[in-house]
Amino acid sequence: MLIVVDSLTGQGQRFAKKVGHPYVDIQDYVESNEDVLLLTRSFNFGEVTHEAKAFLKDHHKKVVGVAVSGNKNWGANFGAAGIKISRKLGIDLVLKYEGSGFDDDVKVVQAWLEGKGK
């Protein structure tokens, strides 16, 4: 499994690094046979980023899970992009997390990866 990171500020990369699993920036993704966990973000109060939309348009069949960063100050819009992706494409919503994630967030993703056979 490969983690594909859609991050504007680098927090997504920091989270992926803490997970300790191979990852690549969304702009550098090269098609492969590997399943993908997409780490993305919400913008504009819960919208899916343009980068994630384009990636999913071309590669959604490879994506088996999504984790989304956000800010809990957004209330109901916290992590809304992940919810939208999950509902529209039937992809597992693994986690909604703040910033570059906390230790418990890392454990959730690691456990999910273990369950998916890495």
C-alpha distances in whole Angstrom, upper triangle without the diagonal:
4,7,10,13,16,19,23,24,21,20,17,16,18,16,13,15,16,13,12,9,8,9,11,14,15,18,16,13,13,13,10,9,5,5,6,7,10,13,16,20,23,26,29,30,26,26,22,22,23,20,18,20,20,16,16,19,18,14,14,13,10,10,9,10,13,14,17,20,23,27,28,32,31,31,30,28,26,22,24,22,19,21,22,19,18,22,22,19,18,15,14,16,14,17,19,20,23,23,20,20,22,21,21,18,16,16,16,12,12,13,11,8,10,11,8,8,5
4,6,10,13,16,19,20,18,18,14,13,15,14,10,12,14,12,11,8,6,6,8,11,11,14,12,10,11,11,9,10,6,6,5,6,9,10,14,17,21,23,27,27,25,24,20,20,21,17,15,18,18,14,15,18,16,13,14,14,10,9,10,11,12,13,16,18,22,25,27,30,29,30,29,27,25,21,23,20,18,21,21,18,18,22,22,19,19,15,15,16,15,16,19,19,21,21,18,18,21,20,21,18,15,17,16,12,12,15,13,10,13,14,11,12,8
4,6,10,12,16,17,14,14,10,10,12,11,7,10,12,10,10,7,6,4,6,9,9,13,12,10,12,13,12,13,10,9,6,5,6,7,10,14,17,20,24,24,21,21,18,17,18,15,13,16,16,13,14,17,16,13,13,14,11,9,10,9,9,10,12,14,18,21,23,26,25,27,26,24,21,18,20,17,15,18,19,16,16,20,20,18,18,14,14,14,12,14,15,16,18,17,15,15,18,18,18,15,13,15,14,11,11,14,12,10,13,15,13,14,10
4,7,10,13,15,13,13,9,9,13,12,9,12,14,12,13,11,9,6,5,6,5,9,9,7,10,11,12,14,11,10,7,6,5,6,8,12,15,18,21,22,19,18,15,14,15,11,10,13,13,10,11,14,13,11,12,14,11,9,11,10,10,10,12,13,17,20,23,26,24,26,25,22,20,17,18,15,14,17,18,15,16,19,19,17,18,14,15,15,14,15,16,16,18,17,15,16,19,20,20,17,15,18,17,13,15,17,15,13,17,18,16,17,14
4,6,10,11,9,10,6,6,10,9,8,11,13,12,13,12,11,7,6,5,5,9,10,9,13,14,16,17,15,14,10,9,6,5,6,9,13,15,18,19,17,16,13,12,13,10,9,13,13,11,12,16,15,14,14,17,14,12,14,12,10,10,10,11,14,17,20,23,21,24,23,20,18,15,17,14,13,17,17,15,16,20,20,18,19,16,16,15,14,14,14,14,15,14,12,14,17,18,19,16,15,18,17,14,15,18,17,15,19,20,18,20,17
4,7,10,9,10,7,8,12,11,11,14,16,15,17,16,14,11,9,6,5,8,10,11,14,16,18,20,18,16,12,11,8,6,5,7,10,11,15,16,15,13,10,8,10,7,7,11,11,10,11,14,15,14,14,17,16,13,16,14,11,10,9,10,12,16,19,21,19,22,21,18,16,14,15,12,12,16,16,13,16,19,18,18,19,16,17,15,15,15,14,14,15,13,12,15,18,20,21,17,17,20,19,16,18,21,19,18,22,23,21,23,20
4,6,6,7,5,7,10,10,11,13,15,15,17,16,16,12,11,8,8,10,12,13,17,19,21,23,21,19,16,14,11,8,6,7,10,11,14,16,15,14,12,10,12,9,10,13,14,13,15,18,18,18,18,21,19,17,19,16,13,12,10,9,11,14,17,19,18,21,21,18,16,14,16,13,14,17,18,16,18,21,21,21,22,19,19,17,17,16,14,13,13,11,10,13,17,19,20,17,17,20,20,17,19,22,21,20,24,25,23,25,22
4,6,8,8,10,12,13,14,16,17,19,20,20,19,15,14,10,11,11,14,16,20,22,24,26,24,23,19,17,14,12,9,8,10,10,13,15,15,14,13,10,12,10,12,15,15,15,17,20,21,20,21,24,22,20,22,20,17,15,13,11,12,14,18,19,18,21,22,18,17,15,17,15,16,19,19,18,21,24,23,23,25,22,23,20,20,19,17,15,14,12,12,15,19,22,23,20,20,23,23,20,23,26,24,24,27,29,27,29,26
4,6,8,9,10,12,13,14,16,18,19,20,19,16,15,12,13,14,16,18,22,24,26,28,26,25,21,19,16,13,11,10,12,12,15,16,17,17,16,13,15,14,15,18,19,19,21,23,24,23,24,27,25,23,24,22,18,16,14,11,12,13,17,18,18,21,22,19,17,16,18,17,18,21,22,21,23,26,26,26,27,25,24,22,21,19,17,15,13,10,10,13,17,20,21,19,19,22,22,20,22,26,25,24,27,29,28,30,27
4,5,5,6,9,10,11,13,14,16,16,16,13,12,10,12,13,15,16,20,23,24,26,23,23,19,17,15,12,11,11,14,15,18,19,19,19,17,15,17,15,15,19,20,18,20,23,23,22,23,26,23,21,23,20,17,15,13,11,13,15,18,20,20,23,24,21,18,17,20,18,18,22,22,21,23,26,26,26,27,24,23,21,20,18,17,14,13,10,8,12,15,18,20,17,16,20,20,18,20,23,22,21,25,27,26,27,24
4,5,5,6,9,10,11,12,14,15,16,13,13,12,14,16,17,18,22,24,25,27,24,22,19,16,14,10,10,10,13,14,17,18,17,18,17,15,18,16,16,19,21,19,21,24,24,23,23,26,23,20,21,18,16,13,11,8,10,12,15,17,17,20,21,19,16,14,17,16,16,20,21,20,21,24,25,25,25,22,21,19,17,15,13,11,9,6,5,8,12,14,16,13,13,17,17,15,17,20,20,20,23,25,24,25,22
4,5,5,6,9,10,11,13,13,13,10,10,9,11,13,14,15,19,20,21,23,20,18,15,12,10,7,7,8,12,14,17,18,16,17,15,13,16,14,13,17,18,16,17,21,21,19,19,22,19,17,18,15,12,10,9,7,10,13,16,18,18,20,21,18,16,13,16,14,14,17,19,17,18,22,22,22,22,19,18,16,14,13,12,10,10,8,6,9,12,14,16,12,12,15,15,13,15,18,17,17,20,22,21,22,19
4,5,5,6,9,10,11,11,11,8,8,8,11,13,13,14,17,20,20,22,19,18,15,13,12,9,10,12,15,17,21,21,20,20,18,16,18,15,15,19,19,17,19,22,22,20,21,23,20,18,19,17,14,12,12,11,14,17,20,22,22,24,25,22,19,17,20,18,17,21,22,20,21,25,25,24,25,21,20,19,17,16,15,13,13,11,8,11,14,15,17,14,13,16,17,14,15,19,18,17,20,22,21,22,18
4,6,5,6,9,10,12,12,11,12,12,14,16,17,18,21,23,23,25,22,21,18,15,14,11,12,13,17,18,22,22,21,22,20,19,21,19,18,22,23,20,22,25,25,23,24,26,23,20,21,18,16,14,13,12,14,16,19,21,22,24,25,23,19,18,21,19,19,22,24,22,23,26,27,26,27,23,22,20,17,16,15,13,12,9,6,8,11,12,15,12,11,14,16,14,15,18,18,17,20,22,22,23,19
4,5,5,6,9,10,12,10,12,12,14,17,18,18,21,23,23,24,20,19,16,13,12,9,11,12,15,18,21,21,20,20,19,18,21,18,17,21,22,20,21,24,24,22,22,24,21,18,18,15,13,10,11,9,12,15,17,20,20,22,23,21,17,15,19,17,16,19,21,20,20,24,25,24,24,20,18,16,14,12,12,10,10,8,5,6,8,10,12,9,7,11,12,10,11,15,15,14,17,19,19,20,17
4,5,5,7,7,8,7,9,10,12,15,15,15,18,19,19,20,17,16,13,10,10,8,11,13,17,19,23,23,21,21,19,18,20,18,16,20,21,18,19,23,22,20,20,21,18,16,16,14,12,10,12,12,15,18,20,23,23,24,25,23,19,17,20,18,16,20,21,19,20,23,24,23,23,19,17,16,14,13,14,12,13,12,9,9,12,12,14,11,8,12,12,9,10,14,13,12,15,17,17,17,14
4,5,5,7,8,8,10,12,15,17,16,17,19,21,21,22,19,18,16,14,14,12,14,16,20,22,26,26,24,25,23,21,23,20,20,23,24,21,22,26,25,23,23,24,21,19,20,17,16,14,15,15,18,20,22,25,25,27,28,26,22,20,23,22,20,23,25,23,23,27,28,26,26,23,21,20,17,16,17,15,15,13,10,11,12,12,15,13,10,13,14,12,12,15,16,14,16,19,19,19,15
4,5,8,11,11,14,15,18,20,20,20,22,24,23,24,21,20,17,15,15,13,15,17,20,23,26,26,25,25,24,23,25,23,22,25,26,23,24,28,27,25,25,26,23,21,20,18,16,14,15,14,17,19,21,24,25,26,27,25,22,20,23,22,20,23,25,24,24,27,29,27,27,23,21,19,16,15,16,13,14,13,9,9,9,9,11,10,7,10,12,10,10,13,14,13,15,18,18,19,16
4,6,9,10,13,15,17,20,19,19,21,22,21,21,18,16,14,12,13,11,15,17,20,23,27,26,24,25,23,22,25,22,20,24,25,22,22,26,25,22,22,23,20,18,17,15,14,12,14,14,17,20,21,25,25,26,26,25,21,19,22,21,18,21,24,22,21,25,26,24,24,20,18,17,13,13,15,13,15,14,11,10,10,9,11,9,5,8,9,7,6,10,11,10,11,14,15,15,12
4,7,9,12,15,17,20,19,18,20,21,20,20,17,17,15,13,15,14,17,19,23,26,29,29,27,28,25,25,27,23,22,26,26,23,24,27,26,23,23,24,20,19,18,17,17,15,17,17,21,23,25,28,28,30,30,28,25,22,25,24,21,25,27,24,24,28,29,27,26,22,20,20,16,16,18,17,18,17,13,13,14,12,14,13,9,11,13,10,8,12,13,11,12,16,15,15,12
4,6,10,13,15,18,16,15,17,18,16,17,13,13,12,11,13,12,16,19,22,25,29,29,27,27,24,23,25,22,20,23,24,20,21,24,23,20,20,21,17,16,16,14,15,14,17,17,21,24,26,29,29,30,30,28,25,22,25,23,20,23,25,22,22,26,26,24,23,20,18,18,15,16,18,17,19,18,15,15,16,15,16,14,11,12,13,10,8,12,12,9,11,14,13,12,9
4,7,11,13,15,13,12,13,15,13,14,11,12,10,10,12,12,16,19,23,25,29,29,27,26,23,22,23,20,19,22,22,18,19,22,21,18,19,19,16,15,16,15,15,15,18,19,22,25,28,30,30,31,31,29,26,23,25,23,21,24,25,22,22,26,26,24,24,20,19,19,17,18,20,19,21,20,17,17,19,18,19,17,14,16,16,13,12,15,15,11,13,16,15,14,10
4,7,9,12,10,9,12,13,13,15,12,12,9,9,10,10,13,16,19,22,25,26,24,23,20,19,20,16,15,19,18,15,17,20,18,16,17,18,14,13,15,14,13,13,15,16,20,23,25,28,27,29,29,26,24,21,23,20,18,22,23,20,20,24,24,22,22,19,18,18,16,17,18,18,19,18,15,16,18,18,20,17,14,17,17,13,13,16,15,13,15,18,16,16,12
4,6,8,6,6,9,12,12,15,12,13,10,11,10,10,12,15,19,21,24,25,23,22,19,17,17,14,14,17,16,13,15,18,16,14,16,18,14,14,16,15,14,15,16,17,20,23,26,28,28,30,29,26,24,21,23,20,19,22,23,20,21,24,24,22,23,19,20,19,18,19,20,19,20,18,16,18,21,21,22,19,17,20,20,16,17,20,18,16,19,21,19,19,15
4,5,5,6,10,13,14,17,15,15,12,12,10,10,10,13,16,18,21,23,21,20,16,14,14,11,11,15,14,11,14,17,15,14,16,18,16,14,17,16,14,14,15,15,18,21,24,26,25,28,28,24,22,19,21,18,17,21,21,18,20,24,23,21,23,20,20,19,19,19,19,18,19,17,15,17,21,22,23,20,18,21,21,18,19,22,20,18,22,23,21,22,18
4,5,5,9,11,13,16,14,14,11,11,9,9,9,12,15,16,19,21,19,17,14,11,11,7,8,11,10,7,10,13,12,11,13,15,13,12,15,15,13,14,14,15,18,21,24,26,24,27,26,23,21,18,19,16,16,19,19,16,18,21,20,18,20,17,19,18,18,18,18,19,20,18,17,19,22,24,24,21,20,23,22,18,20,23,20,19,22,23,21,22,19
4,6,9,12,14,18,17,17,14,15,12,13,12,15,17,18,21,23,21,19,16,13,12,8,10,12,10,9,12,14,13,13,15,18,16,15,19,18,17,17,17,18,20,24,27,28,27,29,29,25,24,21,22,19,19,22,21,19,21,24,22,21,23,21,22,22,22,22,22,22,22,21,19,22,25,27,28,24,23,26,25,22,23,26,24,22,26,27,24,25,22
4,6,10,12,16,15,16,14,15,13,14,14,17,20,21,24,26,24,22,19,16,15,12,13,15,13,11,14,16,14,13,16,18,16,16,19,19,18,19,19,20,23,26,29,31,30,32,32,28,27,24,25,21,21,24,24,21,23,26,25,23,25,22,23,23,23,23,24,23,24,22,20,23,26,27,28,25,23,26,25,22,23,26,24,21,25,26,23,24,21
4,7,9,12,11,12,10,12,11,13,14,17,20,21,25,26,24,22,18,16,15,12,12,14,12,9,12,14,11,10,13,14,12,12,16,16,16,17,18,20,23,26,29,31,30,32,31,28,26,23,24,20,19,23,22,19,21,24,22,20,22,19,20,21,21,22,22,23,24,23,21,23,26,27,27,24,22,25,24,20,21,24,21,19,22,23,20,21,18
4,6,10,10,12,11,14,14,16,17,21,23,25,28,30,27,25,21,19,18,15,15,16,14,11,13,14,11,10,14,14,12,13,17,18,18,20,21,23,26,30,33,35,33,35,34,31,30,26,27,23,22,25,24,21,23,25,24,21,23,20,22,23,23,24,26,26,28,26,24,26,29,29,30,27,25,27,26,22,23,25,23,20,23,24,21,21,18
4,7,8,10,10,14,14,17,18,21,24,26,29,30,27,25,21,20,19,16,15,16,14,11,12,13,10,8,11,11,9,12,15,17,18,20,22,24,27,31,33,36,34,35,34,31,30,26,27,23,22,25,24,20,21,24,22,19,21,18,20,22,22,24,26,27,29,28,26,27,30,30,31,27,26,27,26,23,23,25,22,20,22,23,20,20,17
4,5,8,10,13,14,17,19,23,26,28,31,32,29,27,23,23,22,19,17,19,17,13,14,16,12,10,13,12,9,12,14,16,18,20,23,25,28,32,34,37,35,37,35,33,31,27,28,25,23,25,25,21,22,25,23,20,21,18,20,22,22,24,26,27,29,29,27,27,30,30,30,27,25,26,25,21,22,23,21,18,20,21,17,17,15
4,7,9,13,15,18,21,24,27,29,33,33,30,28,25,24,24,21,19,20,19,15,15,17,14,11,13,11,8,11,12,15,18,20,23,26,29,33,35,38,36,37,35,33,32,28,28,25,23,25,25,21,21,24,23,19,19,17,19,21,21,24,26,28,30,30,28,28,30,30,30,27,25,25,24,21,21,22,19,16,18,19,15,14,13
4,6,10,12,15,18,22,25,27,31,31,28,27,23,23,23,20,18,19,19,15,15,17,14,11,12,11,7,9,10,13,15,17,20,23,26,30,32,35,33,34,33,31,29,25,26,23,21,23,23,19,19,22,22,18,18,15,16,18,18,20,23,24,27,27,24,24,27,26,26,23,21,22,21,17,17,18,16,13,15,15,12,11,10
4,7,10,13,16,19,22,25,28,29,25,24,20,21,21,18,16,17,17,14,13,15,14,10,10,9,5,6,6,9,12,14,17,20,24,27,29,32,30,31,29,27,26,22,23,20,17,20,20,16,16,19,18,15,15,12,12,15,14,17,20,21,24,25,23,22,24,24,23,21,19,20,18,15,15,16,13,11,13,13,9,10,9
4,6,9,12,16,19,21,25,25,22,21,17,17,18,15,13,15,15,11,11,14,13,9,9,9,6,5,6,7,9,11,14,17,20,24,26,29,27,28,27,24,23,19,20,17,14,17,17,14,14,17,17,14,14,11,11,13,12,15,17,18,21,21,19,19,22,22,21,18,17,18,16,13,14,15,12,10,13,14,11,12,10
4,6,10,13,16,19,23,22,19,19,16,16,17,15,12,15,16,12,11,15,15,11,11,11,9,6,6,5,6,7,11,13,17,20,22,25,24,25,23,21,19,16,17,15,12,14,15,12,12,16,16,14,13,10,9,10,9,11,13,15,17,18,16,16,18,18,18,14,13,15,13,9,11,13,10,9,12,13,10,12,10
4,6,10,13,16,19,19,16,15,12,12,14,11,9,11,13,10,9,13,13,11,10,12,10,7,8,6,5,6,8,11,14,18,20,23,21,22,21,19,17,13,14,12,9,13,13,10,11,15,15,13,13,10,10,10,10,11,12,13,16,16,15,15,18,19,18,15,14,16,14,11,14,16,13,12,16,16,14,16,14
4,7,11,14,17,17,15,14,12,12,14,12,9,13,14,12,12,16,16,14,13,16,14,10,11,9,6,5,6,8,11,15,17,20,19,20,19,17,15,11,13,11,9,13,14,11,12,16,17,15,16,12,12,10,10,9,10,10,12,12,11,11,15,16,16,12,12,15,13,10,13,15,13,13,17,17,16,18,16
4,7,10,14,14,11,11,8,8,11,9,7,10,12,11,11,15,16,14,14,17,15,12,13,11,7,6,5,6,9,13,15,18,16,18,17,14,12,9,11,8,8,11,12,10,12,15,15,15,16,13,13,11,12,11,10,10,12,11,11,12,16,18,18,14,15,18,16,13,17,19,16,16,20,21,19,21,19
4,7,10,10,8,9,7,7,11,10,9,11,14,13,14,17,18,17,16,20,19,15,17,14,10,8,5,5,6,10,13,14,13,15,15,11,10,7,9,7,8,11,12,11,13,16,16,17,18,15,15,13,13,11,9,9,10,10,11,12,16,19,18,15,16,19,17,15,19,21,19,19,23,23,22,25,22
4,7,7,5,5,6,7,10,11,10,12,15,15,15,17,20,19,18,21,21,17,19,16,12,11,7,7,6,9,11,13,10,12,12,8,8,6,7,5,8,10,10,11,13,15,15,17,18,16,16,14,15,13,10,11,11,12,14,15,18,21,21,17,19,22,20,18,22,23,21,22,26,26,25,27,26
4,5,6,5,7,6,10,11,11,12,15,16,16,18,21,21,20,24,23,20,22,19,15,14,11,10,8,10,13,13,10,13,13,10,10,9,9,8,11,13,12,13,16,18,18,19,21,20,20,17,19,17,14,14,13,13,16,17,21,24,24,20,22,25,23,22,25,27,25,26,29,29,28,31,29
4,6,6,9,9,11,14,14,14,17,19,19,20,23,24,22,26,26,23,25,22,19,17,14,13,11,12,14,13,10,13,13,9,11,11,10,10,13,15,14,15,18,19,19,21,23,22,23,20,22,19,16,17,16,16,19,20,23,27,26,23,25,28,26,25,29,30,28,29,33,33,31,34,32
4,6,9,11,14,16,15,16,19,20,20,22,25,25,23,26,27,23,24,21,18,16,13,12,9,9,11,10,7,9,9,6,8,9,8,9,12,13,12,15,17,18,18,20,22,21,21,18,20,18,14,15,14,15,18,19,22,25,25,22,24,27,24,24,27,29,27,28,32,31,31,34,32
4,7,9,12,14,13,13,17,18,17,19,22,22,20,23,23,20,21,18,15,14,10,10,8,10,11,12,8,10,9,5,7,6,5,5,9,9,9,11,13,14,14,17,18,17,18,15,17,15,12,13,13,15,17,18,21,24,23,20,22,24,22,21,25,26,24,25,29,28,27,30,29
4,6,9,11,10,10,14,15,14,16,19,19,17,21,21,19,20,18,14,14,11,12,11,13,15,15,12,14,12,9,10,9,7,5,9,10,8,10,13,13,13,15,17,17,18,15,18,16,14,16,16,17,19,20,23,26,25,22,24,26,24,22,26,27,24,26,29,29,27,30,29
4,7,8,7,7,10,11,10,12,15,15,14,18,18,15,17,15,12,12,10,11,12,14,17,18,15,16,15,11,12,10,8,5,8,10,8,8,11,12,11,13,15,14,16,14,16,15,14,15,16,17,18,19,23,25,24,21,22,25,22,20,24,25,22,23,27,26,25,27,26
4,5,5,6,9,10,11,12,15,15,15,18,18,16,18,16,13,13,11,12,12,15,18,19,16,19,18,14,14,12,11,8,10,13,11,11,14,16,15,15,18,16,18,16,18,17,15,16,17,16,17,19,23,26,25,22,23,25,23,21,24,26,24,24,28,28,26,28,26
4,6,5,6,9,10,11,13,14,14,18,18,17,19,18,16,16,14,15,16,19,22,22,20,22,21,17,18,16,15,11,13,16,13,12,16,18,16,16,19,18,20,19,21,20,19,20,20,20,21,22,26,29,29,25,26,28,26,24,27,29,26,26,30,30,27,30,27
4,5,5,6,9,10,11,12,13,16,16,14,18,17,14,15,14,15,16,19,22,23,21,24,23,19,19,16,16,12,14,16,15,13,16,18,16,16,19,17,19,18,19,19,18,19,20,19,19,21,25,27,27,23,23,26,25,22,24,27,24,23,27,27,25,27,25
4,5,5,6,8,10,10,10,14,13,11,14,13,11,12,11,13,15,18,21,22,20,22,20,17,17,14,13,9,10,13,12,9,12,15,13,13,15,13,15,15,16,16,16,17,18,18,18,19,23,25,25,21,21,24,22,19,22,24,21,20,24,24,22,24,22
4,5,5,6,9,10,9,13,14,12,15,15,13,15,14,16,17,20,23,24,21,23,21,18,18,15,14,10,11,14,11,9,12,14,11,11,15,14,16,16,18,19,18,20,21,21,22,23,26,28,28,24,25,27,25,22,25,26,23,23,27,26,24,26,24
4,6,5,7,9,10,13,14,13,16,16,15,17,16,18,20,23,26,27,24,26,25,21,22,19,18,14,15,17,15,12,16,17,14,14,17,16,19,19,21,21,21,22,24,23,23,25,28,30,30,26,26,29,27,24,26,28,25,24,28,28,25,27,25
4,5,5,6,7,11,10,10,13,14,13,15,15,17,19,23,25,27,25,27,25,22,21,18,18,14,14,17,15,12,14,17,14,13,16,14,16,17,18,19,19,21,22,22,21,23,26,28,28,24,24,26,24,21,23,25,22,21,24,24,21,23,21
4,5,5,4,8,9,8,11,12,11,14,14,17,19,23,25,27,24,26,23,21,20,17,16,12,12,14,12,9,11,13,11,9,12,11,14,14,16,18,18,20,22,23,22,23,26,28,27,23,23,25,23,20,23,24,20,20,23,23,20,22,21
4,6,6,9,11,11,14,15,15,17,18,20,22,26,28,30,27,28,26,23,23,20,18,15,15,17,14,11,14,15,12,10,14,13,17,18,20,21,22,24,26,26,26,27,30,32,31,27,27,29,27,24,26,27,24,23,27,26,23,25,24
4,6,8,9,10,14,16,16,19,19,22,24,28,30,32,29,31,29,26,26,22,21,18,17,19,17,14,16,18,15,13,16,15,18,19,21,23,24,25,27,27,26,28,31,32,32,28,28,29,27,24,26,27,24,23,26,26,22,24,22
4,5,6,7,11,12,13,16,17,20,23,27,29,31,29,30,28,25,25,21,20,17,16,18,16,13,14,16,14,11,14,12,15,17,18,20,21,23,26,26,25,25,28,29,29,25,25,26,24,21,22,24,20,19,22,22,18,20,18
4,5,5,8,10,11,14,16,19,22,25,27,29,27,28,25,23,22,19,18,15,13,15,13,10,11,13,11,8,10,9,12,14,16,18,19,22,24,25,24,24,27,28,27,24,23,25,22,19,21,22,19,18,21,20,17,19,18
4,6,8,11,13,16,18,22,25,28,30,32,30,30,28,26,25,22,21,18,16,17,16,13,13,14,13,9,10,9,12,15,17,19,21,24,27,27,26,26,29,30,28,25,25,25,23,20,22,22,18,17,20,19,15,17,17
4,6,9,11,15,17,20,24,27,29,32,30,30,28,26,25,21,21,18,16,18,17,13,13,16,15,11,12,10,12,15,15,18,20,22,25,26,24,24,27,27,26,23,22,23,21,17,19,19,16,15,17,17,13,15,14
4,6,8,11,14,17,20,24,25,28,26,27,25,22,21,18,18,15,12,14,14,10,10,13,13,9,10,7,9,11,12,14,16,19,22,22,21,21,23,24,23,20,19,20,18,15,16,17,14,13,16,15,12,14,13
4,7,11,14,17,20,24,25,28,26,26,24,22,21,17,18,16,12,14,14,11,10,13,13,10,9,5,6,9,10,13,16,18,21,22,21,20,22,23,21,18,18,18,15,13,14,14,11,10,13,12,9,12,12
4,7,10,14,17,20,21,24,23,23,21,19,18,14,15,13,10,11,13,10,8,12,13,10,9,5,5,6,6,9,12,14,18,19,18,17,19,19,18,15,15,15,12,10,12,13,9,9,13,12,10,13,12
4,7,10,13,17,18,21,19,20,18,16,14,11,12,10,6,9,10,8,7,11,12,11,10,7,6,5,6,7,9,11,14,16,15,14,17,18,17,13,14,15,12,10,13,14,11,11,15,15,13,16,15
4,7,10,13,15,18,17,17,16,15,12,9,11,9,6,9,12,10,10,13,15,14,14,10,9,6,5,5,6,8,11,12,12,11,13,15,14,10,11,13,10,8,12,13,11,12,15,15,14,17,16
4,7,10,12,15,13,14,14,12,9,6,8,7,5,9,11,10,11,14,15,15,15,12,11,8,8,6,5,6,8,10,10,10,13,16,15,11,12,15,13,11,15,16,14,15,19,19,18,21,19
4,7,10,12,12,13,14,11,8,6,9,9,9,11,13,13,14,17,18,19,19,16,15,12,11,8,6,5,5,6,8,8,11,14,14,11,12,15,14,13,16,18,17,18,21,21,21,24,21
4,7,9,8,10,11,9,6,5,9,9,10,12,14,15,16,18,19,20,21,19,17,14,14,11,7,6,5,6,9,10,13,16,16,13,15,18,16,16,19,21,20,21,24,25,24,27,25
4,5,6,8,10,9,6,8,10,12,13,14,16,18,19,20,22,23,24,22,20,17,17,13,9,8,5,7,11,11,13,17,16,14,17,19,18,18,22,23,22,24,27,27,27,30,28
4,5,6,8,8,5,8,11,13,14,14,17,19,19,20,23,24,24,22,21,17,17,13,10,9,7,10,13,12,14,17,16,14,18,20,18,19,22,23,22,25,27,27,28,31,29
4,5,9,9,7,11,12,15,16,17,19,21,22,23,25,26,27,25,24,20,20,17,13,12,10,12,15,15,17,20,20,18,21,23,22,23,26,27,26,28,31,31,31,34,33
4,6,5,5,9,9,12,14,14,15,18,19,20,21,24,24,23,22,18,19,16,12,12,11,13,16,16,18,22,21,19,22,24,22,22,26,27,26,28,31,31,31,34,32
4,5,6,9,10,13,14,14,15,18,19,19,21,24,24,23,21,18,19,16,12,13,12,15,18,17,19,22,21,19,22,24,22,23,26,27,25,28,30,30,30,34,32
4,6,8,7,11,12,11,13,16,16,16,18,21,21,20,19,16,17,15,12,14,14,17,20,19,20,23,21,19,23,24,21,22,26,26,24,27,30,29,29,32,31
4,6,5,8,10,10,11,13,15,15,16,19,19,19,18,15,17,14,11,12,13,15,18,17,20,23,21,19,22,24,21,21,25,26,24,26,29,28,28,31,30
4,5,8,9,9,12,14,14,15,17,19,19,18,17,13,14,11,8,9,9,12,14,14,16,19,18,15,18,20,18,18,22,22,21,23,26,26,26,29,27
4,5,6,7,9,10,11,13,15,16,16,15,14,10,11,9,5,7,9,11,13,13,15,18,17,14,16,18,16,15,19,20,18,20,23,23,22,25,24
4,5,5,6,9,10,11,12,14,15,14,14,11,13,11,9,11,12,15,17,16,19,22,20,17,20,21,19,18,22,22,20,22,25,24,24,27,26
4,5,5,6,9,10,11,12,13,12,13,10,13,11,10,12,13,15,16,17,20,22,21,18,19,22,19,18,21,22,19,21,24,24,22,26,24
4,5,5,6,9,10,11,11,9,9,6,9,8,7,10,13,15,16,15,18,20,19,15,17,19,16,14,18,19,16,17,21,20,19,22,21
4,6,5,6,8,10,10,9,9,7,10,10,9,12,15,17,19,18,20,22,20,17,19,20,17,16,20,20,17,19,22,21,20,24,23
4,5,5,6,8,10,10,11,9,13,13,12,15,18,19,21,20,23,25,23,20,22,23,20,19,23,23,20,21,25,23,22,25,25
4,6,5,6,8,7,9,8,11,12,12,15,18,19,20,20,23,25,23,19,21,22,19,17,21,21,18,19,22,21,19,22,22
4,6,6,5,5,6,6,9,11,12,15,18,20,21,20,22,24,22,18,20,21,17,16,19,19,15,17,20,18,17,20,20
4,6,5,7,9,9,13,14,14,18,21,23,24,23,25,27,24,21,23,24,20,19,23,22,19,20,23,21,20,23,23
4,6,8,11,11,15,16,17,20,23,25,25,25,27,29,27,24,25,26,23,21,25,24,21,22,25,23,21,24,24
4,5,9,11,14,16,17,20,23,25,25,24,27,28,26,23,24,25,22,20,22,22,19,19,22,20,18,21,21
4,7,9,12,15,16,20,23,25,25,24,26,27,25,22,23,23,20,18,21,20,16,18,20,18,16,19,20
4,6,9,12,14,17,20,22,22,21,23,24,22,19,19,20,16,15,17,17,13,14,17,15,13,16,16
4,6,9,12,15,18,21,20,18,20,21,18,16,16,16,13,12,14,14,10,12,14,12,11,15,15
4,6,8,11,15,17,17,15,17,18,16,13,15,15,11,11,14,14,10,13,16,14,13,17,17
4,7,10,14,16,15,13,15,15,13,10,11,11,8,7,10,10,7,10,13,12,11,15,14
4,6,10,13,12,10,12,13,11,7,10,11,7,7,11,11,10,12,15,14,15,18,17
4,7,10,11,9,11,13,12,8,11,13,10,10,14,15,13,15,18,18,18,21,20
4,7,8,6,8,11,10,7,9,12,10,11,14,15,15,16,19,20,20,23,21
4,6,5,8,11,11,9,11,14,13,14,17,18,18,19,22,23,23,26,24
4,5,8,12,13,11,12,15,15,15,17,20,20,20,23,25,25,27,24
4,7,10,12,9,10,13,14,13,15,18,18,18,21,22,22,24,21
4,7,8,6,7,10,11,10,12,15,15,16,18,20,21,22,20
4,5,5,6,9,10,11,12,14,16,17,19,20,21,23,21
4,5,5,6,9,10,11,12,14,15,16,18,20,21,19
4,5,5,6,9,10,11,12,14,15,17,19,20,19
4,5,5,7,9,10,11,13,14,16,17,19,17
4,5,5,6,9,10,11,12,14,15,17,15
4,5,5,6,8,10,10,12,14,15,14
4,6,5,6,9,10,11,12,15,14
4,5,5,6,9,10,10,12,11
4,5,5,6,9,10,11,9
4,5,5,6,9,10,10
4,5,5,6,9,9
4,5,5,6,5
4,5,5,6
4,5,7
4,6
4
